[in-house]
Amino acid sequence: MARPNLFTHRKYRKLSRLLGSEALAVGSLELMWNVGYADGDPRLGESVDVELAARWNGEPGKLTEFLLAAGFIDDCGDGTYEIHELMEHAPDYVKKRLKRESARKPLTGHRSDTDRPLTMTPAPAPAPAPAPAPKTLASPPLFEPPKPVLTFPCIGSGPKSWDLTQALLEELIEAYPGISVMAECRKALQNVKSGNTKTARGMRMFLTNWLNRSTRQPRGAVHKETLSEANKRRLGIQEP
């Protein structure tokens, strides 16, 4: 179950915005935390291990990037990642279970020769320790990332593409009620593909500026022919 204050926390709101879905954010966090709760170890491994724990089925590396940006995982500095403050926020039942399991571990000791009985029955060989629970899960993903409405090619050292999500499109439609936002976004995409390429960080500002200009002066306005002009054109009369 989700942590009591998760849905009002700023880190959760940020992750939901990055993923474009609250359901995807909740599911990814719960699956990742459950892997850590299994043995109380916050370390997940490399980026691929993080995304396998969360059963991520999107672009490789994206979920790790978003979890790190939102503060739900920490970079260990050696190419691996761990869950941020896993046991500090773990539910009570997890802490109690791990405490009970720790108390049940057998204690090793030494008995002197005087403590041994005169006749001894050989003790049975100890059972092999169970294999640790695997960090990677082979089950099919429970969630799929939302498909972008449009994808813009980008330049620079950052990501080579930028996605216009459904959530952002709805936000722009609400902000610009006087124009066809979807049509303008398609025009902007053609402009970018024609050579006016931007960096991924600058794409949202580029799109906002494009819509602002479209609001002030709609692009591609078509001259409507008056009845008089149509009649003159049909009779072959040229304007002086």
C-alpha positions as CSV (number, residue, x, y, z in Angstrom):
1,M,0.0,0.0,0.0
2,A,1.1,3.6,-0.7
3,R,2.7,5.6,2.1
4,P,0.1,7.8,3.9
5,N,1.5,11.2,2.7
6,L,2.6,10.1,-0.7
7,F,-0.1,11.7,-2.8
8,T,0.5,15.2,-1.3
9,H,4.2,15.1,-1.4
10,R,6.0,17.4,-3.9
11,K,8.3,14.5,-5.1
12,Y,5.3,12.4,-6.1
13,R,3.7,15.3,-7.9
14,K,7.0,15.9,-9.8
15,L,7.3,12.2,-10.8
16,S,3.6,12.1,-11.9
17,R,4.2,15.1,-14.1
18,L,7.4,13.6,-15.6
19,L,5.7,10.3,-16.4
20,G,2.5,12.0,-17.5
21,S,0.4,9.6,-15.3
22,E,-0.3,9.3,-11.6
23,A,-1.2,5.7,-11.9
24,L,2.1,4.9,-13.6
25,A,3.9,6.9,-10.8
26,V,2.2,5.0,-8.0
27,G,2.6,1.6,-9.6
28,S,6.4,2.1,-10.3
29,L,7.1,3.2,-6.8
30,E,5.1,0.4,-5.1
31,L,6.8,-2.3,-7.2
32,M,10.3,-0.8,-6.6
33,W,9.7,-0.5,-2.8
34,N,8.4,-4.0,-2.5
35,V,11.7,-5.3,-4.0
36,G,13.6,-3.3,-1.3
37,Y,11.2,-4.5,1.5
38,A,11.8,-8.1,0.6
39,D,15.2,-8.2,2.3
40,G,15.5,-4.6,3.7
41,D,18.3,-3.8,1.3
42,P,17.9,-0.3,-0.4
43,R,20.5,-1.0,-3.1
44,L,18.8,-2.0,-6.4
45,G,21.8,-2.1,-8.7
46,E,22.3,-0.5,-12.1
47,S,19.7,1.4,-14.1
48,V,18.4,-1.8,-15.7
49,D,17.9,-3.3,-12.3
50,V,16.0,-0.3,-11.1
51,E,13.6,-0.4,-14.1
52,L,13.2,-4.2,-13.9
53,A,12.2,-3.9,-10.2
54,A,9.6,-1.3,-11.2
55,R,8.6,-3.5,-14.3
56,W,9.2,-0.5,-16.6
57,N,8.4,-1.2,-20.2
58,G,9.3,2.2,-21.7
59,E,12.5,3.8,-23.1
60,P,15.5,2.3,-21.2
61,G,17.0,4.8,-18.7
62,K,14.0,7.1,-18.7
63,L,12.4,5.8,-15.4
64,T,15.7,5.9,-13.6
65,E,16.2,9.5,-14.8
66,F,12.8,10.5,-13.6
67,L,13.1,8.7,-10.2
68,L,16.5,10.3,-9.6
69,A,15.2,13.7,-10.6
70,A,12.2,13.4,-8.2
71,G,14.4,12.2,-5.3
72,F,13.0,8.6,-4.9
73,I,16.4,7.0,-5.6
74,D,20.0,8.0,-4.9
75,D,23.1,7.6,-7.1
76,C,25.7,5.5,-5.3
77,G,28.5,6.9,-7.4
78,D,29.6,3.6,-8.9
79,G,27.0,3.2,-11.5
80,T,24.4,1.7,-9.1
81,Y,21.4,3.2,-7.4
82,E,19.6,2.7,-4.1
83,I,16.1,3.6,-2.8
84,H,16.1,6.9,-0.9
85,E,15.6,6.4,2.8
86,L,14.0,3.0,2.3
87,M,13.7,1.8,6.0
88,E,13.0,5.3,7.4
89,H,9.7,5.3,5.6
90,A,9.0,1.6,5.5
91,P,5.6,0.5,7.0
92,D,5.7,-0.9,10.5
93,Y,4.8,-4.4,9.4
94,V,8.0,-4.5,7.2
95,K,10.2,-3.4,10.1
96,K,8.7,-5.9,12.5
97,R,9.0,-8.8,10.0
98,L,12.7,-8.0,9.3
99,K,13.3,-7.7,13.1
100,R,11.7,-11.2,13.7
101,E,13.7,-12.7,10.9
102,S,16.9,-11.3,12.3
103,A,16.1,-12.7,15.8
104,R,15.6,-16.2,14.3
105,K,19.1,-16.4,12.8
106,P,21.0,-19.2,14.6
107,L,23.9,-18.1,16.9
108,T,27.2,-20.0,16.4
109,G,29.2,-20.9,19.5
110,H,32.0,-23.2,20.8
111,R,31.7,-26.1,23.2
112,S,34.7,-27.4,25.1
113,D,35.7,-31.1,25.3
114,T,34.3,-31.3,28.9
115,D,30.9,-30.3,27.7
116,R,30.6,-33.1,25.2
117,P,28.7,-36.2,26.1
118,L,30.5,-39.6,26.1
119,T,28.5,-40.8,23.2
120,M,27.3,-38.5,20.5
121,T,25.0,-39.0,17.6
122,P,26.3,-37.1,14.6
123,A,24.2,-34.1,14.0
124,P,22.5,-34.0,10.6
125,A,24.1,-31.7,8.0
126,P,22.5,-28.2,8.1
127,A,20.1,-27.5,5.3
128,P,21.5,-25.3,2.6
129,A,20.6,-21.6,3.0
130,P,17.8,-20.5,0.7
131,A,18.9,-18.5,-2.3
132,P,18.4,-14.8,-1.9
133,A,15.3,-13.4,-3.6
134,P,16.2,-12.1,-7.1
135,K,16.2,-8.4,-7.7
136,T,15.0,-8.8,-11.3
137,L,11.4,-9.8,-11.9
138,A,10.4,-11.6,-15.1
139,S,6.7,-10.9,-14.8
140,P,5.1,-8.8,-17.6
141,P,4.8,-5.1,-16.9
142,L,1.7,-3.9,-15.2
143,F,1.8,-0.5,-16.7
144,E,2.8,1.0,-20.0
145,P,4.0,4.6,-20.4
146,P,1.6,6.9,-22.1
147,K,2.2,7.3,-25.9
148,P,3.2,10.9,-26.9
149,V,0.9,12.9,-29.1
150,L,3.8,14.3,-31.2
151,T,7.6,13.7,-31.0
152,F,9.9,16.6,-32.0
153,P,13.5,15.8,-33.1
154,C,16.1,17.7,-31.0
155,I,19.8,18.7,-31.2
156,G,22.5,19.2,-28.5
157,S,24.1,16.9,-26.0
158,G,20.8,16.1,-24.2
159,P,17.9,13.9,-25.4
160,K,17.6,13.6,-29.2
161,S,13.8,13.9,-29.1
162,W,11.1,15.7,-27.0
163,D,7.5,14.3,-26.6
164,L,4.4,16.4,-26.5
165,T,2.3,14.5,-23.9
166,Q,-1.5,14.4,-23.7
167,A,-1.3,16.1,-20.3
168,L,0.7,19.0,-21.7
169,L,-1.5,19.3,-24.8
170,E,-4.6,19.6,-22.6
171,E,-2.9,22.3,-20.6
172,L,-2.0,24.2,-23.7
173,I,-5.6,23.9,-25.1
174,E,-6.9,25.4,-21.9
175,A,-4.4,28.2,-22.0
176,Y,-5.1,29.1,-25.7
177,P,-8.8,28.7,-26.3
178,G,-8.9,31.0,-29.3
179,I,-6.8,28.8,-31.7
180,S,-6.5,25.2,-32.8
181,V,-3.6,24.2,-30.6
182,M,-3.2,20.7,-32.1
183,A,-3.0,22.2,-35.6
184,E,-0.5,24.7,-34.5
185,C,1.6,22.0,-32.8
186,R,1.7,20.1,-36.1
187,K,2.8,23.2,-37.9
188,A,5.5,23.7,-35.3
189,L,6.7,20.1,-35.8
190,Q,7.0,20.7,-39.6
191,N,9.0,23.8,-38.9
192,V,11.4,21.9,-36.6
193,K,11.8,19.1,-39.2
194,S,12.5,21.7,-41.9
195,G,15.7,22.7,-40.0
196,N,14.7,24.9,-37.1
197,T,15.7,22.2,-34.6
198,K,15.9,23.0,-30.9
199,T,17.4,21.3,-27.8
200,A,15.0,19.2,-25.7
201,R,15.3,21.7,-22.8
202,G,14.2,24.5,-25.1
203,M,11.3,22.8,-26.9
204,R,8.6,23.8,-24.4
205,M,9.6,27.5,-24.6
206,F,9.7,27.2,-28.4
207,L,6.2,25.7,-28.6
208,T,4.8,28.4,-26.1
209,N,6.3,31.2,-28.2
210,W,4.8,29.6,-31.4
211,L,1.4,29.6,-29.9
212,N,1.7,33.1,-28.6
213,R,2.5,34.3,-32.1
214,S,-0.4,32.3,-33.5
215,T,-2.7,34.0,-31.0
216,R,-1.6,37.5,-32.1
217,Q,-1.6,36.7,-35.8
218,P,-3.1,33.4,-36.9
219,R,-0.8,31.6,-39.4
220,G,-1.9,30.7,-42.9
221,A,-5.0,33.1,-43.0
222,V,-6.9,32.6,-46.2
223,H,-8.3,35.6,-48.1
224,K,-12.1,35.1,-48.5
225,E,-13.2,36.2,-52.0
226,T,-16.2,38.6,-52.0
227,L,-19.2,38.1,-54.3
228,S,-18.1,41.1,-56.4
229,E,-14.6,39.8,-56.8
230,A,-15.9,36.4,-57.8
231,N,-18.2,37.9,-60.5
232,K,-15.4,40.0,-61.9
233,R,-13.1,36.9,-62.0
234,R,-15.7,34.9,-63.9
235,L,-16.3,37.7,-66.5
236,G,-12.5,38.2,-66.9
237,I,-12.6,41.8,-65.6
238,Q,-9.2,42.8,-64.2
239,E,-8.9,45.4,-61.4
240,P,-7.3,48.7,-62.6
